[in-house]
Amino acid sequence: MMKIYGSKQSSASRCYWAAAEAGVELENIPLDFQKQEHKSEAFLKLNPNGKVPTLVDGDVVIWESMAINNYIIEKHKPELFGEMDAGSHALLLQWSYWSMAHLQKAIEPLYMQKWTGALSEEALVKAKEDATKWLKILDARLEGRDFIVGEMFTIADINVGSIASSGKDYLDYGVFPNVSRWLASLAERPAYKQVFG
Ligand SMILES: N[C@@H](CCC(=O)N[C@@H](CS)C(=O)NCC(=O)O)C(=O)O
């Protein structure tokens, strides 16, 4: 069975979701962050960044949640790559990379407050402005669409959806009607319910 370091409350959440969509189980190897187990010599041999998620499948070791999702989907449910012409494939990557580089970076300070302490008023305003800017772009993309790319649910919906949903408690998503509709439909998926309850 594939093993994963990282809980469902971390960036590993999208990997559990991808695995559930693919119909495979991930065995969780718990790491105690308080005890700095993610910085232990043994773990750093797997992932020199000292971060989760990290996937181990026999001799294969992968870090970066979206690379892990690519691996899980390619191995167990390649149909979630959707139409595999070069342009469509590049769009899956485009939106996945975009969400990690921009949307997650903007939303992260909002939820990291729980662990790092409250943001200054200035930092809070900046994080909300940034997140709003990226969510508007996503909302425009989803106008008249049920999925990020093409006419079917793909790995891009998992990657971008997991990040977009993480901002819901901190921003008014009422102003992003297309994002809200899309997130609501993703939350209805059996695999999503299986992982997030
Ligand atoms: N871009 C990475 C982000 C990984 C990441 O930042 N993981 C956090 C938990 S959500 C972590 O391990 N933090 C511990 C640390 O940085 O010491 C991915 O998507 O896998």
The ligand as a Gaussian input file, in Angstrom:
#p B3LYP/6-31G(d) Opt

LIG

0 1
 N        4.175000      23.050000      -1.696000
 C        4.226000      21.989000      -0.700000
 C        3.898000      22.611000       0.648000
 C        4.304000      21.680000       1.757000
 C        4.125000      22.356000       3.108000
 O        4.332000      23.567000       3.265000
 N        3.755000      21.548000       4.118000
 C        3.594000      22.048000       5.446000
 C        2.330000      21.476000       6.082000
 S        0.878000      21.978000       5.198000
 C        4.776000      21.572000       6.307000
 O        5.206000      20.457000       6.186000
 N        5.259000      22.450000       7.180000
 C        6.285000      22.098000       8.105000
 C        7.522000      22.941000       7.934000
 O        7.604000      23.711000       6.960000
 O        8.367000      22.848000       8.795000
 C        3.213000      20.893000      -1.067000
 O        2.167000      21.219000      -1.625000
 O        3.478000      19.713000      -0.801000

